Amino acid sequence: MKSNFELVPLNSILDFKRMVSGFDCDHDGINEFLLTMAEKFETERRLTTFLLIDNNENKVVAFYSTTVGSLDSTAKEDDGTSVETHKFLNLAYFAVDRSYHKKGIGTSLIKELFKTATLVSYYVGIEMIYLESVDDAVDFYKSVGFQLSKPLQSPEAYHKNGIDTSKMGFDMFITINDLLEKGYLPNDNSISATYINND
């Protein structure tokens, strides 16, 4: 059954400021990005942002922002070392308004992103989705298939040593091959406006 939630690109919203004015995901930095920088970054084509709209309330309840990036790694070979470049879809921001937490919205939204990523991979050859998670979102990302780039440096490991992780970021990724194996195939609704179930 269709829900009241519609996923749309930021640049399709005429009254953006009003629709995001009350957004609060419990992280000040993420809130500030959406309220003050998302439009600018969209105009400059630095990030692309999609908004999940509650049509009953006419407001933004979740969003994500993406761009593309690359990272270099060294690989040992018989004749020395070589540098390998890995391209990725960077999930720069992903958040759900606090009043909509624990309703399955984040999981549904990221599954739509997974479909989008598999579609993008056909055109630009990305290997993975990469993100830097805030500490209290690591478990959520793990639950949908992401893994820590440095598993021994988890929030739990820091907490055991009495280290505060509230200001730290944790690098995580999921490969495109993993998504394809899990059945996340591109479809016609991946990027265009689509409705998402919240169950």
Phi, psi and omega in degrees: 000136182289144177260186180270005185266132181234130180264120185222154175289146181305319185289001176263357184262123182277323182252050185305311184303317180292320185290335180256000189301327182259009184293133178210113180257009181080007176232112187302319182296320179289318176302315182297320178301310183297317186284328189239341187237338187302315180297316180297314180296326177294313180299322180278358181059033176275327176218153171246129185243134173246140184244136173263116185258133168271106185291337176291319182264348181055051179211163179279128179248346178196162177200161167217152179232135183228159170208182176248153180206180178211154175222151181255142174226154179259142179233134179280134177230169182302325183259022178128217179238152177231156179258127178250135179257129181244123179266145182213160167271119182269114174276090188286323179218141177205121184203152176237136178303140186303327181287352179246011178293155175063029178239009179083004184291316179300317179295316179297318182293319182288333174294324174295321177297321178301318178297318178299318181297320179294325176294313179302323184297335178288337185257326185239002173068034178288151181261338189198169164258130182239144178208164172243110187270145166289160190301319185277004176253355183301315181297322177299311182297323175299321184294338179256008171114353178288155173230153178289138176295327178234087187303330182284348180253057180271163175304321181298319180297319178293319182297323179299333179262012176073024182261129179286128182251008187295338179255008185262156173245148182235116182290130181220159180205160168219134185278155176297322178299321176300317180296317180296320179295330179277357176093014178276091182257147179295147175218176185296340184262006186298319185250327180288172181303133182215158177256144185237134175282147181246026179262000000 
